[in-house]
Amino acid sequence: MLQDIRNVVFDLGGVIVDLEIDRVRACFLEIGMPKMAALMDPCYPAEMNEQMESGQISWEEACEKMRTLDNRPDITNDQIRWVYEEFLSRVDEEKLRTIEQLRARGIRTYILSNTNPVAIEIVREHFRRHGRELDAMFDGIFLSFQLGILKPSPAIFEEVIRRADIRPEETLFIDDGARNADAAHALGFQVFCPETNGEFKQLFEAEV
């Protein structure tokens, strides 16, 4: 499969970082925010999550909107951060090794993620627990809240193509969101859409 692949673009949540959707809903319920629990979707953010991940509002503003939605002015930003920490549960060491092996073979690696400032801080902390720095493991990191665009908009993929100077037909895009994978495929990317928290090493076994 990698014969013509020179680049791999990874989603973060659900691909490299395990997502615990049942846990995040349970945590929102635990702190008394049932409406937020019902809104959580790992692939396609809704309402204030979408605004935060597209950079329209800050983390603090999003927390305020969450409190307003559930009529819980007493909930702190730290409590909401804890919920997100439980959501972004772990990074698989084996996946990190696969990425390192790909880079050792000259394949460029990138991140393209719908995320927010606090979530990416949590992800960086996970990488450090594994003795690695997120930025050092990838040739480029493209985050929705910084670009002001969300997947599956074609514009975000076009921005990655431009900034990374890559050719879609030479690039494999891995994302657990089917609409995101479809959008990339329509632009010429090769795509793989695993189940959330699924494996991707099998794609590269002949190479790594």
Order of alpha helices (4+ residues) and beta strands (2+ residues): beta-beta-alpha-alpha-alpha-alpha-alpha-beta-alpha-beta-alpha-beta-alpha-alpha-beta-alpha-beta
